[in-house]
Amino acid sequence: MAVELTAGQARRIALWRQGLLTTSPAGSARRGAAAQEQAVIGVLHRLGAVQLDTISVLARSHELIAYARLGAVDRQAIERAYWSGTHAFEYWSHAACILPMQAWPLFAFRRREFVRRGVRWHEVSDQAISAVRERLASDGPLTTTDIGGAKRGGPWWDWSQAKVAVEFLLDTGEVACTRRRGWRRVYDLAERVVPEDVRTHPSFTGADGVIGPADDECRMALVGHAAGTIGVGTSADIADVHRLKRSDVDRHAADAGLIEVRVTGWGQRAWATREALDWLGDGGRARHRTTLLSPFDSLIWYRDRAERLFGMTHRLEAYTPAARRVHGYFAMPVLHRGSLVARVDPKRASSGSTVALIADRVTFEVDARGRVPRAAIEGTARALHEAAGWIGAGDIRIGTVVPASASAELMRAVSSRG
């Protein structure tokens, strides 16, 4: 018989597993460099996957993920944690993601899919693949520029043969990326950068030339891993973490140790981990983070789940024509007291040595009477001040506020914290 959970309990589990409920206030800025780096590594292991994206507003999204959980963590500590070459690698999970090094074997099934497919998005000659393989063996590690350039001079998709080849080798696992130089991937042979005990094991198979657990073992492990990072979710929620199929979750849930639950209002079959249910049974005591969330944050990256958990329909509008945007280019939800209370579309402006955080548009969620709760305004002001301190902004400027009736109160709340 399925365990019964309220929507509030499911939301609290989700926040806890995502590291947004804490036992002490965020204080990363007071920690030493090594401690901050370890804290970021801890976030990566807790989340299992940190999505990468080229958009940079206050900071790049992978930095915002750590910031949301740790507070004003040093940005260099974040980069060192991700790109030290020992703790993590890049691969295709939810999207292009940073993954803990220990997860390397679990993606053998996906590497085999690429081998069987023989191509990803671009055709590439065997000669180009061999040339890149030989170049990396003799001169690696190398960036795309070192290998031969990312483009032939045309549109973004017009990759050079060298770029296509190295990305195919990355897909199939012959090549790995464990470092970045600036924003460029640094490629090397997997045998040189992925620890041997992670790459090989007596129980691994070499199916399709890819060493690792059998495909079904990979999928079962990733079902359990994904459920562990979100705590409770439907089959679609769990599948979305690493872009598995819903049928994978249904087939492997029991063997992965998941427990069937029924969440009030969801109307769908759902699963929870024993750890999450035990935590809830022990009282689930922790304090909430108030923070801005990247649209690529794993708490909200699956929009259907975010709407079920928080009642907010959120979409990234960066690729929507400006005239059609509702909430802004990179609107960041404001998390406060376990709810999403507003969206802030931020900008960072510099003039000489002065930096300002501009909240170009702030859109509040309203209550049943169409009013903005005072707590939402105070929480948004708090989130803006912490973000401003993190990026070194001495000034916060408020643009359009929706509804307009909340504008004066938000400005007062921001000023009172100055």
KOLMARNU-382408 format. One record per residue (C-alpha): residue number from 1; residue in one letter; x, y, z. Coordinates in steps of 0.5 Angstrom, whole numbers, plus 500, padded with zeros to 3 digits. Last residue first. Layout:
num  residu  c1  c2  c3
NUM  A  X  Y  Z
...
This chain:
num  residu  c1  c2  c3
418  G  542  598  506
417  R  537  594  509
416  S  532  599  510
415  S  533  601  503
414  V  531  595  500
413  A  525  594  504
412  R  523  601  503
411  M  524  600  495
410  L  520  594  496
409  E  514  598  500
408  A  514  603  494
407  S  514  598  489
406  A  508  593  491
405  S  502  597  488
404  A  506  597  482
403  P  504  589  481
402  V  509  588  478
401  V  515  592  480
400  T  519  595  474
399  G  526  598  476
398  I  529  597  482
397  R  536  599  483
396  I  541  596  488
395  D  548  599  490
394  G  554  597  493
393  A  555  591  488
392  G  561  586  490
391  I  558  580  486
390  W  556  577  493
389  G  554  583  497
388  A  549  584  491
387  A  546  577  492
386  E  545  578  499
385  H  542  584  498
384  L  537  582  493
383  A  535  576  497
382  R  533  580  503
381  A  529  585  499
380  T  526  579  496
379  G  524  576  503
378  E  522  582  505
377  I  517  583  499
376  A  514  576  500
375  A  513  577  507
374  R  509  583  506
373  P  504  578  502
372  V  503  581  495
371  R  495  582  494
370  G  491  579  489
369  R  486  577  494
368  A  488  570  493
367  D  495  572  494
366  V  500  575  489
365  E  506  572  486
364  F  511  578  485
363  T  514  580  479
362  V  521  584  480
361  R  523  587  473
360  D  530  590  472
359  A  533  589  479
358  I  539  592  477
357  L  545  590  482
356  A  550  596  481
355  V  558  596  481
354  T  562  602  482
353  S  570  601  480
352  G  569  605  474
351  S  562  604  472
350  S  559  597  472
349  A  552  594  471
348  R  550  587  473
347  K  543  585  471
346  P  537  582  474
345  D  530  579  472
344  V  527  578  479
343  R  521  573  480
342  A  517  573  486
341  V  515  568  492
340  L  517  561  491
339  S  516  558  497
338  G  520  554  502
337  R  520  560  507
336  H  523  565  501
335  L  526  562  494
334  V  526  568  489
333  P  525  566  482
332  M  530  568  477
331  A  528  572  471
330  F  534  571  466
329  Y  531  575  460
328  G  525  578  463
327  H  518  576  466
326  V  513  577  461
325  R  518  577  455
324  R  514  578  448
323  A  517  584  446
322  A  524  582  448
321  P  524  576  443
320  T  524  569  447
319  Y  531  566  447
318  A  532  569  454
317  E  525  567  457
316  L  526  561  461
315  R  519  559  463
314  H  516  559  470
313  T  509  557  472
312  M  509  557  480
311  G  505  553  484
310  F  511  551  488
309  L  511  543  488
308  R  506  542  482
307  E  509  548  478
306  A  516  546  480
305  R  515  539  478
304  D  512  541  471
303  R  518  545  470
302  Y  523  540  471
301  W  529  545  472
300  I  526  548  478
299  L  530  545  484
298  S  535  543  479
297  D  537  550  478
296  F  537  552  471
295  P  532  558  472
294  S  538  560  477
293  L  535  561  484
292  L  535  567  488
291  T  535  566  495
290  T  532  565  502
289  R  534  559  505
288  H  530  555  510
287  R  532  553  517
286  A  532  545  519
285  R  528  540  522
284  G  525  534  518
283  G  521  531  524
282  D  524  524  525
281  G  519  522  520
280  L  521  527  515
279  W  528  524  515
278  D  526  517  515
277  L  521  518  509
276  A  527  522  505
275  E  532  516  507
274  R  527  511  505
273  T  527  514  498
272  A  520  517  495
271  W  516  515  489
270  A  510  517  486
269  R  504  515  482
268  Q  500  521  479
267  G  494  525  482
266  W  499  530  485
265  G  494  533  489
264  T  496  530  496
263  V  502  526  494
262  R  501  518  494
261  V  508  514  495
260  E  511  508  493
259  I  518  506  496
258  L  524  506  492
257  G  530  501  494
256  A  533  501  487
255  D  530  494  485
254  A  523  497  487
253  A  524  503  482
252  H  527  499  476
251  R  522  498  471
250  D  517  504  473
249  V  524  508  473
248  D  526  506  466
247  S  519  506  463
246  R  519  514  465
245  K  525  514  460
244  L  532  517  463
243  R  534  524  462
242  H  539  524  468
241  V  534  528  473
240  D  528  528  468
239  A  527  520  470
238  I  526  522  477
237  D  521  527  475
236  A  517  523  470
235  S  516  517  475
234  T  513  522  480
233  G  518  525  485
232  V  520  524  492
231  G  527  525  495
230  I  530  530  489
229  T  537  528  489
228  G  536  521  492
227  A  531  519  486
226  A  536  521  481
225  H  541  516  484
224  G  536  510  485
223  V  534  511  478
222  L  541  512  476
221  A  543  505  479
220  M  538  502  475
219  R  539  505  469
218  C  547  503  469
217  E  545  496  472
216  D  540  496  466
215  D  546  498  461
214  A  551  493  464
213  P  556  496  468
212  G  562  499  465
211  I  567  499  459
210  V  565  501  452
209  G  567  497  446
208  D  560  495  444
207  A  560  491  451
206  G  566  491  455
205  T  563  489  461
204  F  564  491  468
203  S  564  486  474
202  P  572  486  475
201  H  572  494  475
200  T  575  499  471
199  R  574  506  469
198  V  573  508  477
197  D  578  504  479
196  E  583  507  474
195  P  582  514  476
194  V  579  518  470
193  V  584  523  467
192  R  589  519  463
191  E  585  514  461
190  A  579  519  459
189  L  584  522  454
188  D  584  529  455
187  Y  580  535  453
186  V  580  542  456
185  R  573  545  455
184  R  573  553  454
183  W  570  558  458
182  G  576  560  461
181  R  580  554  461
180  R  576  548  463
179  R  577  542  467
178  T  575  535  467
177  C  573  533  460
176  A  574  526  458
175  V  576  523  451
174  E  575  516  450
173  G  568  516  453
172  T  563  515  447
171  D  560  522  447
170  L  567  525  449
169  L  570  522  442
168  F  564  525  439
167  E  566  532  441
166  V  573  531  439
165  A  571  529  432
164  V  566  534  431
163  K  571  540  434
162  A  576  537  429
161  Q  571  537  423
160  S  570  544  424
159  W  563  546  427
158  D  558  550  423
157  W  553  550  429
156  W  554  557  431
155  P  554  560  424
154  G  559  560  419
153  G  567  561  420
152  R  569  554  420
151  K  568  553  427
150  A  570  550  434
149  G  578  551  432
148  G  583  546  430
147  I  586  542  436
146  D  589  548  440
145  T  582  552  439
144  T  578  546  441
143  T  582  546  448
142  L  588  541  449
141  P  590  536  454
140  G  594  533  451
139  D  600  533  446
138  S  601  526  444
137  A  595  522  445
136  L  591  528  444
135  R  593  529  437
134  E  593  521  436
133  R  585  522  438
132  V  584  528  434
131  A  587  525  428
130  S  583  518  428
129  I  577  522  429
128  A  578  526  423
127  Q  580  520  419
126  D  574  516  421
125  S  570  522  418
124  V  565  526  422
123  E  557  527  421
122  H  554  532  425
121  W  549  532  431
120  R  551  525  434
119  V  554  520  430
118  G  556  513  430
117  R  549  511  433
116  R  552  505  436
115  V  558  508  439
114  F  553  514  442
113  E  548  509  445
112  R  554  505  448
111  R  556  512  451
110  R  549  513  454
109  F  550  506  457
108  A  557  507  460
107  F  554  513  464
106  L  554  510  471
105  P  561  508  470
104  W  563  516  471
103  A  558  517  477
102  Q  564  517  482
101  M  567  523  478
100  P  561  527  481
99  L  558  530  475
98  I  558  537  471
97  C  552  538  466
96  A  551  538  459
95  A  543  537  459
94  H  540  533  465
93  S  546  528  464
92  W  550  529  458
91  Y  558  529  461
90  E  563  534  464
89  F  567  531  469
88  A  568  532  477
87  H  573  531  483
86  T  580  530  480
85  G  581  535  475
84  S  580  541  479
83  W  575  544  475
82  Y  569  544  479
81  A  571  545  486
80  R  577  550  483
79  E  571  554  479
78  I  567  554  486
77  A  573  556  490
76  Q  574  562  485
75  R  567  564  486
74  D  568  565  493
73  V  562  563  497
72  A  557  568  499
71  G  551  564  500
70  L  552  556  501
69  R  546  553  497
68  A  544  559  492
67  Y  551  560  491
66  A  553  553  489
65  I  547  553  484
64  L  549  561  482
63  E  556  559  480
62  H  553  553  475
61  S  549  558  472
60  R  554  563  470
59  A  554  570  474
58  L  550  576  476
57  V  548  575  468
56  S  552  570  465
55  I  548  565  460
54  T  553  560  457
53  D  550  554  461
52  L  552  548  465
51  Q  547  544  469
50  V  550  541  476
49  A  549  534  477
48  G  549  529  483
47  L  545  535  487
46  R  548  532  494
45  H  555  530  491
44  L  555  537  487
43  V  553  541  494
42  G  559  537  498
41  I  564  539  492
40  V  562  546  493
39  A  563  545  501
38  Q  570  543  500
37  E  572  549  496
36  Q  569  553  501
35  A  573  549  506
34  A  579  550  502
33  A  579  557  501
32  G  577  559  509
31  R  570  560  511
30  R  567  566  513
29  A  564  568  506
28  S  561  561  506
27  G  556  563  512
26  A  549  560  510
25  P  545  560  517
24  S  545  553  520
23  T  542  547  520
22  T  540  548  512
21  L  534  547  508
20  L  536  549  501
19  G  540  543  500
18  Q  536  540  494
17  R  534  534  499
16  W  532  538  504
15  L  528  543  499
14  A  525  537  496
13  I  523  533  502
12  R  519  540  504
11  R  515  540  498
10  A  513  533  499
9  Q  511  534  506
8  G  507  541  504
7  A  504  537  498
6  T  501  532  504
5  L  504  525  504
4  E  501  518  504
3  V  505  512  503
2  A  503  507  498
1  M  500  500  500
